């Protein structure tokens, strides 16, 4: 996926929570724009999780950005069917 699409989702006003799914099946909730930081060159991003942990990810490996996806009580997205 194009990093421009990820930046647009992060910067949308008003912000809409979304879930980022990667080609390897990992899914990350982005409940607020503060949970995502994109390197200025667009080659990496940091996704912060509700528990304080974080992952450094490659935006080009994003498969989809989904809006209005219900989340589990621990802040992670339920597995897809």
DRENTORDO-235453 format. One record per residue: x, y, z of N, C-alpha, C in turn; residue number from 1; residue in three letters. Coordinates in Angstrom, 3 decimals. Last residue first. Layout:
N
<rec n_px="X" n_py="Y" n_pz="Z" ca_px="X" ca_py="Y" ca_pz="Z" c_px="X" c_py="Y" c_pz="Z" num="NUM" residuo="ALA"/>
...
//
This chain:
81
<rec n_px="-12.791" n_py="-13.666" n_pz="9.762" ca_px="-13.436" ca_py="-14.957" ca_pz="9.488" c_px="-12.900" c_py="-15.589" c_pz="8.227" num="81" residuo="UNK"/>
<rec n_px="-10.122" n_py="-12.298" n_pz="11.731" ca_px="-11.056" ca_py="-12.237" ca_pz="10.602" c_px="-11.580" c_py="-13.631" c_pz="10.316" num="80" residuo="UNK"/>
<rec n_px="-10.062" n_py="-11.868" n_pz="15.272" ca_px="-9.571" ca_py="-12.509" ca_pz="14.064" c_px="-10.601" c_py="-12.433" c_pz="12.947" num="79" residuo="UNK"/>
<rec n_px="-10.592" n_py="-8.507" n_pz="16.526" ca_px="-10.881" ca_py="-9.932" ca_pz="16.527" c_px="-10.359" c_py="-10.569" c_pz="15.256" num="78" residuo="UNK"/>
<rec n_px="-7.960" n_py="-6.263" n_pz="17.429" ca_px="-9.051" ca_py="-6.617" ca_pz="16.533" c_px="-9.325" c_py="-8.111" c_pz="16.627" num="77" residuo="UNK"/>
<rec n_px="-7.389" n_py="-5.175" n_pz="20.785" ca_px="-6.944" ca_py="-5.778" ca_pz="19.524" c_px="-8.157" c_py="-6.161" c_pz="18.699" num="76" residuo="UNK"/>
<rec n_px="-8.314" n_py="-4.263" n_pz="23.198" ca_px="-7.874" ca_py="-3.281" ca_pz="22.219" c_px="-7.372" c_py="-3.849" c_pz="20.914" num="75" residuo="UNK"/>
<rec n_px="-9.430" n_py="-6.073" n_pz="24.880" ca_px="-8.024" ca_py="-5.749" ca_pz="25.125" c_px="-7.458" c_py="-4.789" c_pz="24.084" num="74" residuo="UNK"/>
<rec n_px="-12.006" n_py="-6.499" n_pz="23.943" ca_px="-11.848" ca_py="-5.694" ca_pz="25.146" c_px="-10.399" c_py="-5.332" c_pz="25.439" num="73" residuo="UNK"/>
<rec n_px="-11.806" n_py="-6.109" n_pz="20.337" ca_px="-12.003" ca_py="-6.899" ca_pz="21.549" c_px="-11.755" c_py="-6.002" c_pz="22.752" num="72" residuo="UNK"/>
<rec n_px="-13.592" n_py="-4.022" n_pz="17.995" ca_px="-12.388" ca_py="-4.500" ca_pz="18.645" c_px="-12.747" c_py="-5.324" c_pz="19.864" num="71" residuo="UNK"/>
<rec n_px="-15.084" n_py="-3.706" n_pz="14.733" ca_px="-15.185" ca_py="-3.861" ca_pz="16.185" c_px="-13.891" c_py="-4.411" c_pz="16.761" num="70" residuo="UNK"/>
<rec n_px="-14.315" n_py="-1.292" n_pz="12.380" ca_px="-14.088" ca_py="-2.693" ca_pz="12.719" c_px="-14.207" c_py="-2.821" c_pz="14.233" num="69" residuo="UNK"/>
<rec n_px="-14.437" n_py="1.183" n_pz="11.034" ca_px="-15.630" ca_py="0.622" ca_pz="11.680" c_px="-15.502" c_py="-0.860" c_pz="11.960" num="68" residuo="UNK"/>
<rec n_px="-12.073" n_py="0.583" n_pz="8.348" ca_px="-12.761" ca_py="1.462" ca_pz="9.285" c_px="-13.970" c_py="0.739" c_pz="9.861" num="67" residuo="UNK"/>
<rec n_px="-8.925" n_py="-0.684" n_pz="7.394" ca_px="-10.355" ca_py="-0.906" ca_pz="7.562" c_px="-10.914" c_py="0.015" c_pz="8.637" num="66" residuo="UNK"/>
<rec n_px="-6.534" n_py="-1.063" n_pz="5.054" ca_px="-6.908" ca_py="-0.183" ca_pz="6.152" c_px="-8.417" c_py="-0.275" c_pz="6.228" num="65" residuo="UNK"/>
<rec n_px="-4.415" n_py="-3.785" n_pz="3.971" ca_px="-5.640" ca_py="-2.997" ca_pz="3.972" c_px="-5.716" c_py="-2.096" c_pz="5.188" num="64" residuo="UNK"/>
<rec n_px="-1.696" n_py="-4.508" n_pz="3.795" ca_px="-2.658" ca_py="-5.091" ca_pz="2.861" c_px="-3.928" c_py="-4.254" c_pz="2.795" num="63" residuo="UNK"/>
<rec n_px="1.479" n_py="-3.158" n_pz="4.034" ca_px="0.088" ca_py="-3.060" ca_pz="4.473" c_px="-0.820" c_py="-3.619" c_pz="3.386" num="62" residuo="UNK"/>
<rec n_px="4.071" n_py="-3.009" n_pz="3.282" ca_px="3.535" ca_py="-4.351" ca_pz="3.507" c_px="2.108" c_py="-4.333" c_pz="4.052" num="61" residuo="UNK"/>
<rec n_px="4.849" n_py="-0.400" n_pz="3.208" ca_px="4.598" ca_py="-1.041" ca_pz="1.915" c_px="4.027" c_py="-2.447" c_pz="2.064" num="60" residuo="UNK"/>
<rec n_px="5.370" n_py="0.246" n_pz="5.926" ca_px="4.099" ca_py="0.622" ca_pz="5.315" c_px="3.806" c_py="-0.062" c_pz="3.969" num="59" residuo="UNK"/>
<rec n_px="6.696" n_py="-1.837" n_pz="8.224" ca_px="6.983" ca_py="-1.385" ca_pz="6.862" c_px="5.659" c_py="-1.038" c_pz="6.184" num="58" residuo="UNK"/>
<rec n_px="7.043" n_py="-1.050" n_pz="11.765" ca_px="6.481" ca_py="-1.757" ca_pz="10.612" c_px="6.870" c_py="-1.090" c_pz="9.301" num="57" residuo="UNK"/>
<rec n_px="7.621" n_py="-1.648" n_pz="15.062" ca_px="8.125" ca_py="-0.888" ca_pz="13.926" c_px="7.735" c_py="-1.690" c_pz="12.691" num="56" residuo="UNK"/>
<rec n_px="5.367" n_py="-1.621" n_pz="17.752" ca_px="5.961" ca_py="-2.374" ca_pz="16.653" c_px="6.442" c_py="-1.397" c_pz="15.591" num="55" residuo="UNK"/>
<rec n_px="5.116" n_py="-1.465" n_pz="21.365" ca_px="5.029" ca_py="-0.902" ca_pz="20.017" c_px="5.697" c_py="-1.826" c_pz="19.018" num="54" residuo="UNK"/>
<rec n_px="3.396" n_py="-1.228" n_pz="24.546" ca_px="4.354" ca_py="-1.825" ca_pz="23.620" c_px="4.194" c_py="-1.177" c_pz="22.247" num="53" residuo="UNK"/>
<rec n_px="1.295" n_py="-0.137" n_pz="25.936" ca_px="2.575" ca_py="0.550" ca_pz="25.982" c_px="3.645" c_py="-0.053" c_pz="25.091" num="52" residuo="UNK"/>
<rec n_px="-1.179" n_py="-1.251" n_pz="25.549" ca_px="-0.418" ca_py="-1.728" ca_pz="26.709" c_px="0.967" c_py="-1.081" c_pz="26.831" num="51" residuo="UNK"/>
<rec n_px="-2.080" n_py="-0.221" n_pz="23.139" ca_px="-2.669" ca_py="0.288" ca_pz="24.373" c_px="-1.877" c_py="-0.122" c_pz="25.611" num="50" residuo="UNK"/>
<rec n_px="0.748" n_py="0.339" n_pz="20.934" ca_px="-0.388" ca_py="-0.440" ca_pz="21.416" c_px="-0.846" c_py="0.097" c_pz="22.761" num="49" residuo="UNK"/>
<rec n_px="1.889" n_py="2.102" n_pz="18.096" ca_px="1.878" ca_py="1.972" ca_pz="19.544" c_px="0.615" c_py="1.234" c_pz="19.957" num="48" residuo="UNK"/>
<rec n_px="3.769" n_py="1.632" n_pz="15.337" ca_px="2.408" ca_py="1.469" ca_pz="15.820" c_px="2.507" c_py="1.223" c_pz="17.318" num="47" residuo="UNK"/>
<rec n_px="5.795" n_py="3.443" n_pz="13.231" ca_px="5.715" ca_py="2.832" ca_pz="14.545" c_px="4.253" c_py="2.817" c_pz="14.944" num="46" residuo="UNK"/>
<rec n_px="7.181" n_py="2.862" n_pz="9.981" ca_px="6.199" ca_py="3.489" ca_pz="10.858" c_px="6.248" c_py="2.762" c_pz="12.193" num="45" residuo="UNK"/>
<rec n_px="9.278" n_py="3.504" n_pz="7.131" ca_px="8.903" ca_py="2.763" ca_pz="8.336" c_px="7.861" c_py="3.566" c_pz="9.109" num="44" residuo="UNK"/>
<rec n_px="9.490" n_py="5.062" n_pz="4.886" ca_px="9.977" ca_py="3.676" ca_pz="4.810" c_px="9.659" c_py="2.852" c_pz="6.040" num="43" residuo="UNK"/>
<rec n_px="8.891" n_py="7.754" n_pz="4.876" ca_px="7.838" ca_py="6.796" ca_pz="4.546" c_px="8.261" c_py="5.343" c_pz="4.525" num="42" residuo="UNK"/>
<rec n_px="10.474" n_py="9.786" n_pz="5.690" ca_px="10.791" ca_py="9.214" ca_pz="4.378" c_px="9.788" c_py="8.138" c_pz="3.965" num="41" residuo="UNK"/>
<rec n_px="9.380" n_py="10.363" n_pz="8.241" ca_px="9.230" ca_py="11.323" ca_pz="7.139" c_px="9.547" c_py="10.746" c_pz="5.759" num="40" residuo="UNK"/>
<rec n_px="7.621" n_py="7.626" n_pz="9.674" ca_px="8.908" ca_py="8.226" ca_pz="9.377" c_px="8.738" c_py="9.197" c_pz="8.202" num="39" residuo="UNK"/>
<rec n_px="4.715" n_py="7.972" n_pz="11.531" ca_px="5.265" ca_py="7.595" ca_pz="10.222" c_px="6.560" c_py="8.358" c_pz="9.995" num="38" residuo="UNK"/>
<rec n_px="3.008" n_py="6.626" n_pz="14.204" ca_px="4.019" ca_py="7.595" ca_pz="13.822" c_px="4.662" c_py="7.108" c_pz="12.528" num="37" residuo="UNK"/>
<rec n_px="0.066" n_py="6.130" n_pz="16.012" ca_px="0.795" ca_py="5.852" ca_pz="14.776" c_px="1.763" c_py="6.984" c_pz="14.489" num="36" residuo="UNK"/>
<rec n_px="-1.454" n_py="6.928" n_pz="18.097" ca_px="-0.992" ca_py="5.542" ca_pz="18.132" c_px="-0.171" c_py="5.166" c_pz="16.901" num="35" residuo="UNK"/>
<rec n_px="-2.481" n_py="9.438" n_pz="17.664" ca_px="-1.271" ca_py="9.348" ca_pz="18.487" c_px="-0.696" c_py="7.933" c_pz="18.543" num="34" residuo="UNK"/>
<rec n_px="-4.909" n_py="9.060" n_pz="16.371" ca_px="-3.725" ca_py="9.348" ca_pz="15.550" c_px="-2.419" c_py="9.279" c_pz="16.342" num="33" residuo="UNK"/>
<rec n_px="-6.540" n_py="6.203" n_pz="17.744" ca_px="-6.311" ca_py="7.655" ca_pz="17.742" c_px="-5.020" c_py="7.900" c_pz="16.960" num="32" residuo="UNK"/>
<rec n_px="-6.656" n_py="3.506" n_pz="17.350" ca_px="-7.836" ca_py="4.153" ca_pz="17.920" c_px="-7.748" c_py="5.680" c_pz="17.927" num="31" residuo="UNK"/>
<rec n_px="-5.721" n_py="1.308" n_pz="15.384" ca_px="-5.263" ca_py="2.690" ca_pz="15.489" c_px="-6.468" c_py="3.475" c_pz="16.019" num="30" residuo="UNK"/>
<rec n_px="-4.831" n_py="-2.070" n_pz="15.781" ca_px="-5.824" ca_py="-1.019" ca_pz="15.986" c_px="-5.130" c_py="0.326" c_pz="16.031" num="29" residuo="UNK"/>
<rec n_px="-3.383" n_py="-4.271" n_pz="13.499" ca_px="-3.135" ca_py="-3.282" ca_pz="14.541" c_px="-4.274" c_py="-2.275" c_pz="14.578" num="28" residuo="UNK"/>
<rec n_px="-2.637" n_py="-7.577" n_pz="12.599" ca_px="-3.615" ca_py="-6.485" ca_pz="12.586" c_px="-3.330" c_py="-5.560" c_pz="13.761" num="27" residuo="UNK"/>
<rec n_px="-0.911" n_py="-9.859" n_pz="10.456" ca_px="-0.961" ca_py="-9.050" ca_pz="11.677" c_px="-1.933" c_py="-7.898" c_pz="11.498" num="26" residuo="UNK"/>
<rec n_px="-0.756" n_py="-11.073" n_pz="7.960" ca_px="-1.932" ca_py="-11.331" ca_pz="8.786" c_px="-1.991" c_py="-10.540" c_pz="10.077" num="25" residuo="UNK"/>
<rec n_px="1.215" n_py="-10.335" n_pz="6.254" ca_px="1.470" ca_py="-11.543" ca_pz="7.047" c_px="0.333" c_py="-11.858" c_pz="8.017" num="24" residuo="UNK"/>
<rec n_px="0.308" n_py="-7.947" n_pz="5.209" ca_px="0.274" ca_py="-9.126" ca_pz="4.341" c_px="0.549" c_py="-10.415" c_pz="5.101" num="23" residuo="UNK"/>
<rec n_px="-1.658" n_py="-6.302" n_pz="7.791" ca_px="-0.441" ca_py="-6.510" ca_pz="6.999" c_px="-0.531" c_py="-7.816" c_pz="6.216" num="22" residuo="UNK"/>
<rec n_px="-4.121" n_py="-3.938" n_pz="8.466" ca_px="-3.822" ca_py="-5.361" ca_pz="8.295" c_px="-2.627" c_py="-5.487" c_pz="7.361" num="21" residuo="UNK"/>
<rec n_px="-5.200" n_py="-1.580" n_pz="10.741" ca_px="-4.250" ca_py="-1.821" ca_pz="9.659" c_px="-3.958" c_py="-3.320" c_pz="9.632" num="20" residuo="UNK"/>
<rec n_px="-8.193" n_py="-0.026" n_pz="11.498" ca_px="-7.363" ca_py="-1.199" ca_pz="11.729" c_px="-6.490" c_py="-1.386" c_pz="10.506" num="19" residuo="UNK"/>
<rec n_px="-9.183" n_py="3.172" n_pz="12.915" ca_px="-9.073" ca_py="2.179" ca_pz="11.849" c_px="-8.179" c_py="1.035" c_pz="12.282" num="18" residuo="UNK"/>
<rec n_px="-11.144" n_py="6.049" n_pz="13.836" ca_px="-10.328" ca_py="4.884" ca_pz="14.194" c_px="-10.311" c_py="3.863" c_pz="13.060" num="17" residuo="UNK"/>
<rec n_px="-10.934" n_py="9.111" n_pz="12.284" ca_px="-11.767" ca_py="7.909" ca_pz="12.337" c_px="-10.863" c_py="6.740" c_pz="12.715" num="16" residuo="UNK"/>
<rec n_px="-10.763" n_py="12.572" n_pz="13.042" ca_px="-10.106" ca_py="11.271" ca_pz="12.984" c_px="-11.131" c_py="10.152" c_pz="13.094" num="15" residuo="UNK"/>
<rec n_px="-12.555" n_py="14.887" n_pz="10.951" ca_px="-12.183" ca_py="14.352" ca_pz="12.252" c_px="-11.597" c_py="12.950" c_pz="12.093" num="14" residuo="UNK"/>
<rec n_px="-9.504" n_py="14.408" n_pz="9.347" ca_px="-10.201" ca_py="15.240" ca_pz="10.324" c_px="-11.686" c_py="15.266" c_pz="10.015" num="13" residuo="UNK"/>
<rec n_px="-6.733" n_py="12.241" n_pz="8.886" ca_px="-8.122" ca_py="12.578" ca_pz="8.557" c_px="-8.764" c_py="13.357" c_pz="9.703" num="12" residuo="UNK"/>
<rec n_px="-4.178" n_py="11.343" n_pz="9.327" ca_px="-4.424" ca_py="12.784" ca_pz="9.419" c_px="-5.858" c_py="13.196" c_pz="9.133" num="11" residuo="UNK"/>
<rec n_px="-4.253" n_py="8.577" n_pz="8.939" ca_px="-3.772" ca_py="9.117" ca_pz="10.216" c_px="-4.199" c_py="10.564" c_pz="10.406" num="10" residuo="UNK"/>
<rec n_px="-5.088" n_py="8.442" n_pz="6.272" ca_px="-5.923" ca_py="7.853" ca_pz="7.324" c_px="-5.537" c_py="8.432" c_pz="8.684" num="9" residuo="UNK"/>
<rec n_px="-2.896" n_py="9.683" n_pz="5.020" ca_px="-4.235" ca_py="10.279" ca_pz="4.896" c_px="-5.164" c_py="9.742" c_pz="5.987" num="8" residuo="UNK"/>
<rec n_px="-0.848" n_py="7.872" n_pz="5.618" ca_px="-0.798" ca_py="9.243" ca_pz="6.154" c_px="-2.172" c_py="9.899" c_pz="6.109" num="7" residuo="UNK"/>
<rec n_px="-1.763" n_py="5.693" n_pz="4.107" ca_px="-1.621" ca_py="5.576" ca_pz="5.548" c_px="-1.585" c_py="6.953" c_pz="6.199" num="6" residuo="UNK"/>
<rec n_px="-1.593" n_py="6.799" n_pz="1.544" ca_px="-2.887" ca_py="6.337" ca_pz="2.037" c_px="-2.863" c_py="6.208" c_pz="3.558" num="5" residuo="UNK"/>
<rec n_px="1.128" n_py="7.234" n_pz="1.315" ca_px="0.219" ca_py="8.388" ca_pz="1.274" c_px="-1.153" c_py="8.011" c_pz="1.827" num="4" residuo="UNK"/>
<rec n_px="2.246" n_py="4.754" n_pz="1.136" ca_px="2.348" ca_py="5.437" ca_pz="2.426" c_px="1.445" c_py="6.671" c_pz="2.467" num="3" residuo="UNK"/>
<rec n_px="0.407" n_py="2.258" n_pz="-0.554" ca_px="1.092" ca_py="3.534" ca_pz="-0.648" c_px="1.106" c_py="4.222" c_pz="0.718" num="2" residuo="UNK"/>
<rec n_px="0.842" n_py="-1.175" n_pz="0.000" ca_px="0.000" ca_py="0.000" ca_pz="0.000" c_px="0.887" c_py="1.237" c_pz="0.000" num="1" residuo="UNK"/>
//
